[in-house]
Amino acid sequence: MVTPTDTTTQDFSLAAASTFTVSGVVTDAITGWPLYASIDIPGYPDGTVWTDPVTGAYNVTLPEGSTYAFSVNAWVQGYNSASRSVGPLTGDQTENFALSADTATCNAPGYKSTEFAENFDSATPPSLPDNWRRWMST
């Protein structure tokens, strides 16, 4: 019996959990080109995992039996992020991520907006095409 003023010592040993490697490649979803990207895994003690900037490859060693939330973001602007649950780990696993270009901003390298644009090359200054008017702020 332990009372509030007593000190009790109990010796026991803990065995480290087995670990497995999660590896893969982060690429552009359309071109398949590798992307330099960060992978955040809540609870992972070594912080952010980064892909190889040339190949897009990564690997991370994690304890068995748990499920991990991977959040992937391209280093360069213009890509949508990707998130996925990985696990529960029972062996080495491959998890590839294909990030799509953000079509709202269209600023990922190699992409451009397909929205309507008018450069007025056919208009002779100061005229404008029919049904257009000049707007000036004050």
MOQUI-V33731 format. One record per backbone hydrogen bond with DSSP energy under -1.0 kcal/mol. NH is the residue of the N-H (numbers start at 1). CO is the residue of the C=O. Records with the same first field share a line. If there is no record, write none. Layout:
# MOQUI-V33731
NH = CO  CO
This chain:
# MOQUI-V33731
6 = 3
20 = 62
22 = 60
23 = 93
24 = 58
26 = 56
27 = 97
28 = 33
29 = 99
32 = 28
35 = 26
38 = 73
39 = 49
40 = 71
44 = 41
47 = 44
49 = 39
51 = 37
52 = 57
56 = 52
58 = 24
60 = 22
62 = 20
64 = 18
65 = 89
68 = 86
70 = 84
71 = 40
72 = 82
73 = 38
75 = 36
80 = 100
82 = 72
84 = 70
86 = 68
89 = 66
93 = 21
95 = 23
97 = 25
99 = 27
102 = 78
103 = 101
106 = 102
111 = 108
123 = 120
127 = 124
132 = 129
